[in-house]
Amino acid sequence: MIITKKTIALKRELLEFASLAERMIEDSILGLLKKDTHLLKVVIEQYEPKANRFEIEIDEKCVGLIAQYQPKVKELRTILMVMQMNNDLERVGDHAVNIAESALFIIERPAVKPLIDIPRMAELSIKMLKDSLRSFTDEDTELARSVCERDSEVDALGEQVLRELITFMSADTSTIERSLHLLRISRNLERIGDLSTNICEDTIFITEGRVIKHHTE
């Protein structure tokens, strides 16, 4: 069927967008760790406009498919989910830009503390995003559930970052601004983990017809 082929092509384009979003996160963290101003500016000045174009184009294609072909239930669910994931990926890109902006501030100043938990959070968040997209593509609900379970690991690391930064800010008020930027990076990584969880919850719904949002499975 034409609609099936077009839906497959739509998924493929969404995965290209996801690849860009993953690279934005990776490069924003790499720029932070390597103190690479150029790489951070590439995320902000080159990757973000490209992500915005992806989001607009995919959204327009989804609307066009619904209007032109009036898809049946399964195809309609898939297209609507692609629209939601498309929005989630655009937000992931925004979070990556936030990280890059804070990284630009941080790398020009003395370090508050060694970066240990934040790189680990980034690693987990990127893996969650990759696996959430794979669970959608393969309709793998077991993988989707494992991603949802991993969200608590990212949250726990975020809480650890918060506790440590409060200690540093309390001991030395001159670290407050730098600490707040580190906290902003941590919070954005948590949000990326949340968005990956959203994708997996939607994957389970479209595959099994089961709603597990808010852990009501």
C-alpha positions as CSV (number, residue, x, y, z in Angstrom):
1,M,0.0,0.0,0.0
2,I,1.1,3.5,-0.7
3,I,0.4,4.7,2.8
4,T,2.5,1.9,4.3
5,K,5.5,2.8,2.1
6,K,5.1,6.5,2.9
7,T,4.9,5.6,6.6
8,I,8.1,3.6,6.4
9,A,9.8,6.6,4.7
10,L,8.5,8.8,7.4
11,K,10.1,6.6,10.1
12,R,13.4,6.7,8.2
13,E,13.4,10.5,8.2
14,L,12.5,10.5,11.9
15,L,15.5,8.3,12.5
16,E,17.8,10.8,10.6
17,F,16.4,13.5,12.9
18,A,17.1,11.3,15.9
19,S,20.7,10.8,14.7
20,L,21.2,14.6,14.6
21,A,19.7,15.0,18.1
22,E,22.0,12.4,19.5
23,R,25.0,14.1,17.9
24,M,23.9,17.4,19.4
25,I,24.0,15.9,22.9
26,E,27.3,14.1,22.3
27,D,29.0,17.2,20.9
28,S,27.7,19.5,23.6
29,I,29.1,17.2,26.3
30,L,32.3,16.6,24.4
31,G,32.7,20.4,24.0
32,L,32.3,20.7,27.7
33,L,34.8,18.0,28.6
34,K,37.4,19.1,26.0
35,K,36.8,22.8,26.4
36,D,36.1,23.1,22.7
37,T,34.5,26.4,22.0
38,H,34.2,25.7,18.3
39,L,32.3,22.5,18.8
40,L,29.9,24.1,21.2
41,K,29.2,26.9,18.7
42,V,28.6,24.3,16.0
43,V,25.8,22.8,18.1
44,I,24.2,26.2,18.6
45,E,24.7,27.8,15.3
46,Q,24.6,24.9,12.8
47,Y,22.9,21.9,14.3
48,E,20.0,23.7,15.9
49,P,18.7,25.4,12.7
50,K,19.0,22.0,11.0
51,A,17.0,20.4,13.8
52,N,14.3,23.0,13.5
53,R,14.0,22.4,9.7
54,F,13.7,18.6,10.4
55,E,10.9,19.3,12.8
56,I,8.9,21.5,10.4
57,E,9.4,19.1,7.4
58,I,8.4,16.0,9.3
59,D,5.4,17.7,10.9
60,E,4.2,18.9,7.5
61,K,4.6,15.4,6.0
62,C,2.6,13.8,8.8
63,V,-0.3,16.3,8.3
64,G,-0.1,15.7,4.5
65,L,-0.4,11.9,4.9
66,I,-3.4,12.2,7.2
67,A,-5.2,14.6,4.9
68,Q,-4.4,12.8,1.7
69,Y,-4.8,9.2,2.6
70,Q,-7.1,9.1,5.7
71,P,-5.1,6.2,7.1
72,K,-6.7,3.4,9.1
73,V,-6.2,2.9,12.8
74,K,-2.7,1.4,12.9
75,E,-1.2,3.7,10.3
76,L,-2.9,6.7,11.9
77,R,-1.5,5.8,15.3
78,T,2.0,5.5,13.8
79,I,1.8,8.8,12.1
80,L,0.4,10.5,15.2
81,M,3.2,8.9,17.2
82,V,5.8,10.2,14.7
83,M,4.4,13.7,15.1
84,Q,4.8,13.4,18.9
85,M,8.3,11.9,18.7
86,N,9.2,14.6,16.2
87,N,8.2,17.2,18.8
88,D,10.2,15.3,21.5
89,L,13.3,15.3,19.3
90,E,13.0,19.0,18.7
91,R,12.9,19.5,22.5
92,V,16.0,17.2,22.8
93,G,17.8,19.5,20.4
94,D,16.8,22.5,22.6
95,H,18.1,20.8,25.6
96,A,21.4,20.1,23.8
97,V,21.7,23.8,23.0
98,N,21.0,24.7,26.6
99,I,23.9,22.4,27.6
100,A,26.2,23.9,25.0
101,E,25.3,27.4,26.1
102,S,26.1,26.6,29.8
103,A,29.3,24.8,28.7
104,L,30.5,27.9,26.9
105,F,30.2,29.8,30.2
106,I,31.8,27.0,32.3
107,I,34.9,26.3,30.1
108,E,36.1,29.9,30.3
109,R,36.3,29.8,34.1
110,P,38.0,27.7,36.8
111,A,36.3,24.3,37.4
112,V,34.0,24.0,40.4
113,K,34.6,20.2,40.7
114,P,35.8,17.3,38.5
115,L,33.1,16.3,36.0
116,I,32.2,12.7,36.9
117,D,28.5,12.4,37.3
118,I,27.5,14.7,34.4
119,P,29.4,12.7,31.7
120,R,27.8,9.5,33.1
121,M,24.4,11.1,33.0
122,A,25.0,12.1,29.3
123,E,26.1,8.5,28.5
124,L,22.9,7.1,30.0
125,S,20.7,9.7,28.4
126,I,22.1,9.2,24.9
127,K,21.8,5.4,25.3
128,M,18.2,5.8,26.4
129,L,17.4,8.0,23.4
130,K,19.1,5.5,21.0
131,D,17.2,2.6,22.5
132,S,13.9,4.4,22.6
133,L,14.1,5.0,18.8
134,R,15.2,1.4,18.3
135,S,12.2,0.2,20.3
136,F,9.9,2.2,18.2
137,T,11.4,1.0,14.9
138,D,11.4,-2.6,15.9
139,E,8.2,-2.4,18.0
140,D,10.3,-3.9,20.8
141,T,8.2,-3.4,24.0
142,E,10.7,-5.2,26.2
143,L,13.4,-2.7,25.2
144,A,11.0,0.1,25.7
145,R,10.3,-1.0,29.2
146,S,14.0,-1.3,30.0
147,V,14.4,2.3,28.9
148,C,11.6,3.4,31.2
149,E,13.3,1.6,34.1
150,R,16.7,3.3,33.4
151,D,15.1,6.8,33.9
152,S,15.5,6.4,37.6
153,E,19.3,6.0,37.2
154,V,19.6,9.3,35.4
155,D,17.4,11.0,38.1
156,A,19.6,9.5,40.9
157,L,22.7,10.9,39.3
158,G,21.0,14.3,39.0
159,E,20.2,14.3,42.7
160,Q,23.9,13.5,43.4
161,V,25.0,16.4,41.3
162,L,22.5,18.7,43.1
163,R,23.7,17.6,46.6
164,E,27.4,18.1,45.7
165,L,26.8,21.5,44.1
166,I,24.8,22.7,47.1
167,T,27.8,21.8,49.3
168,F,30.2,23.7,47.0
169,M,27.9,26.8,46.8
170,S,27.5,26.8,50.6
171,A,31.2,26.6,51.2
172,D,32.2,29.2,48.6
173,T,29.7,31.7,47.3
174,S,32.0,32.6,44.4
175,T,31.1,29.2,42.8
176,I,27.4,29.9,42.7
177,E,27.1,31.0,39.1
178,R,29.3,28.2,37.7
179,S,27.4,25.7,39.9
180,L,24.1,26.9,38.6
181,H,25.3,26.3,35.0
182,L,26.4,22.8,36.0
183,L,23.0,22.2,37.5
184,R,21.4,23.5,34.3
185,I,23.3,20.9,32.3
186,S,22.3,18.2,34.7
187,R,18.6,19.2,34.6
188,N,18.7,19.2,30.8
189,L,20.1,15.7,30.7
190,E,17.3,14.6,33.0
191,R,14.8,16.1,30.6
192,I,16.3,14.2,27.7
193,G,15.9,11.0,29.7
194,D,12.3,11.9,30.4
195,L,11.6,12.5,26.7
196,S,13.1,9.1,25.8
197,T,10.8,7.5,28.4
198,N,7.9,9.3,26.7
199,I,8.8,7.8,23.4
200,C,8.9,4.3,24.9
201,E,5.6,4.8,26.6
202,D,4.1,5.7,23.2
203,T,5.8,2.7,21.6
204,I,4.1,0.4,24.1
205,F,0.8,2.0,23.5
206,I,1.0,1.8,19.7
207,T,2.2,-1.8,19.8
208,E,0.1,-3.3,22.7
209,G,-2.6,-0.7,23.2
210,R,-1.6,-0.5,26.8
211,V,-1.2,2.9,28.6
212,I,1.8,2.8,31.1
213,K,2.2,6.6,31.6
214,H,2.5,7.4,35.3
215,H,3.3,3.7,35.8
216,T,-0.3,2.7,35.6
217,E,0.5,-0.5,33.7
